[in-house]
Amino acid sequence: MPLPPRPHLLGIDDGPFDKRTSRSVPVVGVMMEGPDLVEALAVTSFPVDGEGVADFLVAWVAGLRFRPALQGIVLGGLTIAGLAVVDVERLASGLDLPVLVVNRREPTDHKLLAALESAGLGARREILARAPRSHPVGDRLFVAACGLDPGEAAAAVRASRNKSEVPEPLRLAHLVATALARGESRGRP
């Protein structure tokens, strides 16, 4: 089922970290109606390269007071907190919400697979194999979706963009997570 013209989307992003010293990473959720109305923010943390990130996100989002208003989740890639690979299907089914995964470049699994193997986390390649396929949305953005067909996913991205190519809830989540980790925001999701 397509999302409404001004969907209530929760953008989730993690903050930067130093793999040698960080034990956990700030994770921020920003819920917006459309591209210009911030409705809510939430903050948590997740261990660097931790396991079970989809189940963690399901429990976290399900417990948020604004969960009943949510109509979808937007992630900036398949990983959070380093090499914690999100099982997108598990996240979508656990919350009964569509999940969009956006990237500024066409995703290539071989680099992530190599990083997982190098870190001794090769078993997580099964999660990658189940990940939905990405489709271009314009010239500089790719979206993969679980719970929406490619056309509906592209429409949801367009309905939630403002200043940037990426959906505004994700852009703001990135800014807040970076500020929490570094004291000020910077960079692109």
C-alpha positions in Angstrom: 0.0 0.0 0.0 1.5 3.4 -1.0 2.3 5.9 1.7 0.3 9.2 2.0 1.6 12.4 0.3 3.1 13.6 3.6 4.3 10.3 5.2 5.3 10.1 8.9 8.8 8.6 8.4 11.4 7.8 11.1 14.9 8.4 9.8 17.5 6.4 11.8 21.3 7.0 11.6 24.3 6.4 13.8 27.0 8.8 14.8 30.7 8.6 13.9 33.0 6.6 16.1 36.6 5.4 16.5 36.6 1.7 16.1 39.7 1.4 18.3 38.2 3.2 21.3 34.4 3.3 21.0 32.3 0.7 22.6 29.0 2.0 21.5 27.6 4.4 19.0 24.8 7.0 19.4 21.8 6.1 17.3 19.2 8.8 16.6 15.7 8.6 15.2 13.9 11.7 13.8 10.2 11.4 12.9 8.9 13.9 10.4 5.7 14.5 8.6 6.7 15.1 5.0 9.9 17.0 4.4 9.4 20.0 6.7 7.7 19.1 10.0 9.8 17.5 12.8 7.4 15.6 15.0 9.8 13.7 17.4 13.3 12.7 18.2 14.7 9.7 20.0 18.2 8.7 21.0 19.8 5.4 22.0 23.1 3.6 21.5 24.3 0.3 20.0 27.6 -1.6 20.4 30.2 -1.2 17.7 29.8 -4.2 15.3 27.1 -5.6 17.6 24.8 -8.5 16.8 21.0 -8.5 16.5 20.7 -4.9 15.3 17.3 -5.6 13.6 15.8 -7.0 16.8 17.3 -4.1 18.8 15.7 -1.6 16.4 12.4 -3.3 16.5 12.3 -3.2 20.3 13.5 0.4 20.4 11.1 1.7 17.8 8.1 -0.3 19.2 8.7 1.3 22.6 8.7 4.9 21.3 5.6 6.9 22.3 5.1 8.0 18.7 5.2 4.5 17.2 1.5 4.5 16.4 1.9 7.5 14.1 4.8 6.0 12.1 4.2 5.0 8.5 7.8 3.9 7.6 11.4 3.7 8.5 14.3 5.2 6.5 17.9 3.9 7.0 21.1 5.3 5.5 22.6 2.0 4.3 22.4 -1.6 5.6 24.8 -1.1 8.5 24.7 0.7 11.8 27.5 1.0 14.3 30.2 -0.3 12.0 29.4 -3.8 10.8 26.1 -4.4 12.5 24.1 -5.5 9.4 20.4 -4.7 9.5 18.1 -7.5 8.4 15.7 -5.2 6.6 13.0 -7.9 6.2 13.1 -8.6 10.0 12.9 -4.9 10.8 9.9 -4.4 8.4 8.0 -7.5 9.7 8.8 -6.8 13.3 7.4 -3.3 13.1 4.8 -4.0 10.4 6.1 -1.0 8.6 7.8 -0.4 5.2 11.6 0.1 5.5 13.6 2.1 3.0 17.3 1.9 2.7 18.9 4.8 0.9 22.4 5.3 -0.5 24.1 8.1 -2.4 26.0 5.6 -4.5 24.9 2.4 -6.0 25.5 -0.2 -3.2 28.1 -2.8 -3.9 28.0 -5.8 -1.5 31.6 -6.9 -2.3 33.2 -4.2 -0.2 30.9 -4.9 2.8 31.4 -8.6 2.4 35.2 -8.1 2.4 34.9 -6.0 5.6 32.8 -8.6 7.3 35.2 -11.4 6.4 38.2 -9.3 7.5 36.5 -8.7 10.9 35.6 -12.3 11.4 31.9 -11.6 10.8 31.4 -13.6 7.6 28.2 -15.3 9.0 26.5 -11.9 8.4 26.7 -12.4 4.7 23.4 -14.3 4.9 21.7 -11.0 6.0 23.1 -9.3 2.9 21.9 -12.0 0.7 18.3 -11.4 1.9 18.5 -7.6 1.5 16.2 -6.0 -1.0 17.7 -4.8 -4.3 18.4 -1.1 -4.8 16.8 1.0 -7.5 17.8 4.5 -8.7 15.7 7.5 -7.6 17.0 10.2 -9.8 20.7 10.5 -10.7 22.3 10.5 -7.3 20.3 8.3 -5.0 19.5 4.6 -4.7 16.7 3.1 -2.6 15.9 -0.5 -1.6 12.6 -1.2 0.1 10.8 -3.9 2.0 7.1 -3.4 2.1 6.8 -1.0 -0.9 7.4 -1.7 -4.5 10.1 0.4 -6.3 7.7 3.0 -7.5 6.1 3.5 -4.1 9.6 3.6 -2.5 10.7 6.3 -4.9 7.5 8.3 -4.2 8.1 8.1 -0.5 11.6 9.3 -0.9 10.5 12.3 -3.1 7.7 13.1 -0.5 10.2 13.4 2.3 13.0 15.3 0.6 13.7 19.0 1.1 17.2 20.4 1.1 19.1 17.3 0.2 18.8 14.3 -2.1 18.2 12.1 1.0 15.0 12.1 2.9 14.9 14.9 5.4 14.3 12.6 8.5 17.5 10.7 7.7 19.5 13.9 7.0 18.4 15.4 10.4 19.1 12.1 12.2 22.6 12.1 10.8 23.2 15.7 11.9 22.0 15.0 15.5 23.9 11.7 15.8 27.1 13.5 14.6 26.6 16.3 17.0 26.2 13.8 19.9 29.4 12.0 18.9 31.5 15.0 18.0 30.0 18.0 19.7 28.8 19.5 16.5 27.2 18.4 13.3 28.9 18.0 9.9 29.0 15.7 6.9 26.5 13.9 4.7 24.5 10.8 5.4 
